[in-house]
């Protein structure tokens, strides 16, 4: 028989409270490794456009947060790693905001528990 009481909502362990830090660290390591081993050759669609001779007819996007997946002002692999880390931070911040909005809505409407 165990005499330990389950932890209440205010008594979560550090790992349970900050699991997202580990997730961000893993995402950062994956982004850095992917950038370090990424090829400088054009991707599949760009390659086909070059082979078929219609690469100049493509349109540039209306805006670009990090153009060419390279952080401006830096060169080479470092620019790509920084661009990946900035992208991870942007996605994390957006998901944090969406999560908080949904949590408030659930709390206000008394959603499923």
C-alpha positions in Angstrom: 0.0 0.0 0.0 1.3 3.5 -0.9 0.7 6.3 1.5 1.8 9.0 -1.0 -0.9 11.4 -2.1 -1.0 12.3 -5.8 0.4 15.7 -6.5 -2.2 18.4 -6.7 -2.4 20.9 -9.6 -0.1 23.3 -7.8 2.6 20.7 -7.0 3.8 19.5 -10.3 7.5 18.5 -10.7 9.9 20.8 -12.6 9.9 18.3 -15.5 6.1 18.4 -15.7 6.1 22.2 -15.6 8.9 22.8 -18.1 8.7 19.9 -20.6 8.5 22.5 -23.4 12.1 23.6 -22.7 13.3 20.1 -23.7 11.1 20.2 -26.8 12.6 23.6 -27.8 16.1 22.3 -27.2 15.5 19.2 -29.4 14.0 21.4 -32.1 17.0 23.7 -32.0 19.4 20.8 -32.2 17.5 19.3 -35.2 17.4 22.7 -37.0 21.2 23.2 -36.4 22.1 19.7 -37.7 19.7 20.0 -40.6 21.2 23.3 -41.6 24.8 22.0 -41.3 24.0 19.1 -43.6 21.7 20.9 -46.0 22.6 21.0 -49.7 23.2 24.2 -51.5 21.7 22.8 -54.7 18.2 23.8 -55.7 15.3 21.8 -54.4 13.1 19.6 -56.6 10.8 22.2 -58.0 13.5 24.7 -58.6 15.6 22.0 -60.3 12.8 21.1 -62.6 12.2 24.7 -63.4 15.8 25.2 -64.3 15.9 22.0 -66.4 12.8 23.0 -68.3 13.9 26.6 -68.7 11.0 28.4 -67.0 12.7 29.5 -63.7 12.5 33.2 -64.7 8.7 33.1 -65.0 8.2 32.4 -61.3 6.9 35.2 -59.0 8.5 36.2 -55.8 6.3 36.0 -52.7 4.6 39.2 -51.5 6.7 39.3 -48.4 9.3 37.1 -46.7 10.2 36.9 -43.0 13.5 35.2 -43.6 14.3 35.3 -47.4 16.1 32.3 -48.7 16.2 30.6 -45.3 19.3 32.7 -44.5 19.4 35.3 -41.8 20.4 38.7 -43.2 23.8 39.9 -42.2 25.3 36.5 -41.6 27.0 34.1 -44.1 26.8 30.4 -44.9 25.7 27.8 -42.5 25.5 30.1 -39.5 22.9 32.2 -41.4 20.8 29.1 -42.0 21.0 27.9 -38.4 20.0 31.3 -37.1 17.1 31.5 -39.6 15.9 28.1 -38.4 16.2 29.1 -34.7 14.2 32.3 -35.4 11.6 30.3 -37.2 11.3 27.9 -34.3 10.9 30.9 -31.9 8.2 32.4 -34.1 6.2 29.2 -34.3 6.6 28.6 -30.6 5.3 32.1 -29.8 2.4 31.8 -32.1 1.4 28.4 -30.6 1.8 29.8 -27.1 -0.6 32.6 -27.9 -3.1 30.3 -29.6 -2.9 27.9 -26.6 -3.6 30.6 -24.1 -6.5 31.9 -26.1 -8.0 28.4 -26.3 -7.4 27.8 -22.6 -9.2 31.0 -21.6 -12.1 30.1 -23.9 -12.3 26.6 -22.4 -12.2 28.0 -18.9 -14.8 30.6 -19.6 -17.2 28.2 -21.3 -16.6 25.3 -18.8 -15.4 23.0 -21.5 -14.5 19.3 -21.0 -12.3 18.5 -18.1 
